[in-house]
Amino acid sequence: MQDKYYISITIDVDAIAGWLGSYGGQDSLCDLSRGEFAGKIGILRLLDLLESFKIKATWFVPGHSIETFRTQIKKVVDAGHEIGTHGYSHEDPNRLSLEQEMKIFKKDIDLIYKLTGEKPTGNRQPWWDFGPNTLNVLIELGFEYDSSLMGNEFHPYYVRKGDKWYKIDYNKDPDEWMKPYEFGEETRLIEFPVSWYLDDLPPQMFMKHPYYNYGWTHPDIVYKVLFKEHFDYYYKKEKSGILIYTIHPDVSGRVQGILRLEELIEYIKSFPNIEFITLREAVNLFKEGKIL
């Protein structure tokens, strides 16, 4: 048995920014109002829930959400939670130039600094994707960790630079693309891996966008099956690591989500040697070899 089993609740405050940058609702007043609910109601419900359990979380907040819902985000900061970057309008990193991405990161860092009095140490990418310049920007701006990639499940690792792969090109001789993936060199940026199976939003939030339009999964499948089963496996099988949940006020701030999230936390806390931590705290534990 481990000395400690580490759990991190991370909260992505997509709100209106999510509809502007990712969910196809930028021209729908109804969809934008759903983002308003997340910012005005969902944030505070999640904050109250965490406070009732004395849990500190890492909140990844787009710059747009900071500026639009400043009162609510200020309450998050005043309660002692960590704030990390998450784009400005939840934009697609693969469509940004180096200059655009750098400008967005600097804007976000400045907003968080003015709100908290310190620069953020962690980042989560909109769309959970790196653009061609993202890694270099994160390193240049001094970030200690990212939480957007999926190269592991419970175990942090250092992000690599210079990976190379060969896309299939049917117009070329197969010998030109029948080659294995080539892994690059590790950087100093720590990756706290995520998973679509540990994310509350995609299965539960209906979207009119043609690529993401399901959103009607029964919440028990998310919280009582997927989320719970990952905890059970981590607790029984893993020798180290950290379990990271990705939560959105857009869905877990609603009735069916907040009640089940509460039940999940109660279940996890019924086990011995459980510690809920922020990802900023996890950085130090990883460097000390306590989270492997």
Order of alpha helices (4+ residues) and beta strands (2+ residues): beta-alpha-alpha-alpha-beta-alpha-alpha-beta-alpha-beta-alpha-beta-beta-beta-alpha-beta-alpha-beta-alpha
